[in-house]
Amino acid sequence: MPFIDRDEIRLAFEDLGEGRPIVMGHSFLCSREMWAYQARELASSHRVLNLDLRGHGDSGPAESPCTFDDLVDDVVTVLDHFEIERAVWCGLSIGGMTAMEGALEVPDRVAALVIADSSAAAEPWRKRLKYRLMASALKVVGMRRMMPSVVPIMFGRTTLREQPDLVGEWSERMASMHQPSLLNLLDCLMQRPSLLGELPEVRAPTLVLVGEEDRSQPPARSRQIAAAIPGAELTVIPEAGHLSALEQPEAVTEVIRDFLLDNARSGA
């Protein structure tokens, strides 16, 4: 597995295919394997850099607090390593938040955006309170004991009913996450500011997609993003929850592929 060292963090990634570069960022509590189907399919026509977020997968632990500025810098570090000036930034949940932040902080590095199951708003106080209670409980009982309350937030009702093996596999992965990393990334999510007022400045072609059954970041939040970014497209994925790329991989891949093809034809 390739690694790049950035300060105290070791960043793991896959480098697949050739062509126009795409950098992919996964959801909180997941890993680059969340995008495995899409990465494999898109690699037939693109160069895909599929990253593990710090504290997740094969990347080094997030032992200290971090911000979205740090997460954007992680992506830029990987692009710089390969001397890639511009890439499509594709992210789900916290990966999508990082991509939006990148489009505002380093717009010259962002050729296009794919934002899945994400939010540009600050967390409402009720959810921040819920996160704080979750963090307190995690310190006492650990992630495994929390999974019965986490699973229905991460997966849609259709997936819970029809894909128990997928839910079981990823529940086990989430339960084994490094606890200090989890807490630091959870705090990063809680403290993030709203980007809604800045999104009209984004000029990168943008696709927004969301699972119809997403409880973590409901479709209304994706509609906010699509309404704020000039020219953004919005697609709702039926029978998918928060982890739409895992739950409905073929449908998500088709939407992304069509967007990338249209974007390439336009010469943007």
Salt bridges, closest charged atoms under 4 A:
ASP5 OD1 - ARG10 NE 2.83
GLU14 OE1 - ARG32 NE 3.87
ASP15 OD2 - ARG47 NH2 2.78
GLU41 OE1 - ARG257 NH2 3.43
ASP52 OD2 - ARG32 NH1 2.33
ASP58 OD2 - ARG32 NH2 3.12
GLU63 OE2 - HIS178 NE2 3.96
ASP73 OD2 - ARG6 NH2 3.42
ASP74 OD1 - ARG6 NH1 2.83
ASP74 OD2 - ARG54 NE 2.83
ASP80 OD1 - ARG109 NH2 2.80
GLU123 OE2 - LYS127 NZ 3.98
GLU123 OE2 - ARG192 NH1 2.84
GLU123 OE1 - ARG221 NH1 3.81
GLU162 OE2 - ARG161 NH2 3.39
GLU169 OE2 - ARG173 NH2 2.74
GLU172 OE1 - ARG144 NH1 2.95
ASP214 OD2 - HIS242 ND1 2.98
ASP262 OD1 - ARG265 NH1 3.83
